[in-house]
């Protein structure tokens, strides 16, 4: 694979990292609730369903669809079983989802080797920089890497990132491909609540699975 293709995807990750009704999939501009459990977005003329893991909903006001792809925030919610409606609850973690208008480089030859190549790129100085929030050179490091046949998971620490609300400077990112489009996810908790980021890892794994399942059923 040409290195230029990898760097092109890396540049896309820089842009993306800057990112169902309770009973079904909602379109982005319609639906009965401002905090749906899943929505259908378009990226590069391809529909992708972003579905939230248990305990989280999508904030419809944050959904952005542009030529660069789609992006949204998710936060904690509670679904009332008797009505199927969701309501907001205090935030324990902040989730993001972004969908690229193109796929993962090399995925036409298999998703696992494409994820291997992506992981190799992200381990380079340029790749590590794209994973940060502070955009401060040298402040970002990869603490853990986990990979399955369908997704790449990275635990990131950004020592230059600070937040008055106590949001952790450690967070998980995940990368996969759905319907031929690169999907990048993140889960950030609070510094004192999950110091080893174990809960965040469980959430991001469930996040990936929810999206894969939603698009398999769509």
N, C-alpha and C positions, 0 to 999 in steps of 0.2 A: 504494500500500500504506500502511496506517495506521502511523504511527510507533510506536504502542503495541504493535503486533505485533512490530516489530523489537526493541523494548526487552524484550518478554517473552522473545524468543529470547536476548537478551543476558543476561538474568537466569538463563536456563537454562544458558548457557555458564559463568557464575560457578560454579554448582553442579557442573557437569561437570568444570571445570578444577581443582577442589580435588584428571580421570581422563581337532580332527581327530587324531585319533591321528596318528602320523607317516604313516599311510596313509589317513586319513579323518577326518571331523568327529566330535568327541566332544561329548556332552552335558556341561553344566557340572558335574554331580554324579557322573558315572560315567566309566569309561574306564581303560585299563591304565597310564597314565602321569600323574604330577603336572605334567609340562611338555609338554602337547600342542602341536601345530603350529596347530591351529584348534579353536574351540569354537562351539557354537550357544547364543546367549543370547536372552532375551526382553525386549523394551522396549515398553511400551504394547501388550501382547498381540500383538506382531509378532516373529517369529523373525528374527534377524540372525546371520550367521556372521562371526566375527572370525578372520581367517587371518593368520598371521605371515609377514613377508618371510623370504627365505633367511637362515639363520644365527641365527634367533631362535625362541623358543618362549614360550608363555604360561605364567605361573606360576599354576596352578589355585588356589592358596591365596589369591590376591589378588582373585579374581573376586567381585564384589558385584552382586547383582540386587535392586533395590528399586523402589518406585513412581516414583523419580526417574530410573530407567534402569539401565544396566549399566556397570561399570567394571572394568578389569583392568590389570595390569602385564605386560610382556614383557621378556625378557633373552636374552643370547646362549646358544646351545646348538649341539650338533653331532649330526647324525643319522647313525647308522652304516648305511651302504648295505646291508650284508648282512642286517641284522636289522630295519631300519626304526625302531629305537628311538633316542630322543634322550637325550643326557646334557648336564649343565651344563658350561660352560666359563667362564673368567674374563670378567667383564662389561666390554664396551667401550662400550655405550650402553644407556640406559634408555628403554623405549618404553611408552606408555600408550594405551589405547583406551577411549573412553566412547561410549555410545549413548543418545540422548535418547528419551523415550517419545513424542515427536512429531517431525514433519518440519521441514524448513527452510522458514521463512516465505516464501510466494510461489512455492514450487517447483511448484505446480500450473500455473503459467504458464511453466514451463521452468526447468531447473536453473541454467543460466548466468546469467540475470537475477537469480535468487534469490541466487546467490553474489556477484554484483555488489553487491547490496543489503547482504548480510552484510559484505562487505569495507568498504563505506562506513560501516556502523555500527562495525565494529571499529577504524576509523581515528579515531573520536571519542574524547575523554577517557574516557568511560564504557567504551567498547569496549576501548580499550587496557588499562584497569585489569583487565578480566576475563581478559586474556591472561597476567597476571603470576603468579608463584609466591609472591612475598614479601608481597603485599597491601599494599605501601607506595605511597601515592599519589605520582606523579611519577617513580617509579623505572623504569617500563617504557616501552619504545619499540619500534616496528616498524622493523626495519632493511631488510627486503626483502619484497616482495609478488610472488607468482607465481600465475597463475590459468590453468586449463584450462577446457574446457567442463564438466568434471565435478568439479573440486576447486579449493579455495582453499588456498594455501600461504603461511605467514607466518614469517619469521625474527624471533624476539623476543629482546630483551636486557632482563634484569631486573637492574639494577645493585645492588639491595638484597638479591639472593639470594646466599647463601653456603653452602658445603657443605665439611665437613672432608675429605671424600674426593676433592675436586678436581673435582666435577661442574661443568660449564660453566654460566655464567649466561646463555648464549645457547642457544637451542633452536628447533627448527622445530615449528610446529603446522600441521595440515591439517584441512580441513572438507569433508565431502561428504554426500550422502544415499544411503542404501541401504535398499531395501524400505520407503520412506516414512518413514525414521527418520534424524535428524541424527546423523552419526558424527564425532566429534572425536578426532584422533590427535596424539601428540607424540613427538618423538625428541630426547633430550638425551645429548650425549657428554661427554667429559672435556676440560677447558680446554686442556691441552697437546697433545692428540692430533689435534684437528681445528679449528684456530683459525679457519678460514674457513667451517666448518660444511658443507663440500661433501659429505663422506661422509654426514652426517646428512640432507642433502637427498636424496641417492640412496636412503637407507634409507626415508625417509618416502614418497617417490614409489612405491617398491616395495611398501610397506605398504598404501597406498591401492589399488594395482592388485591385490594379493593378495586384499583384501576384496571388491573389485568382482567379480573372477573367481570367488571362492568362492560368492558369492550369485547369480551368473548361472548357475552349475552346480548350485546347491542345488535 
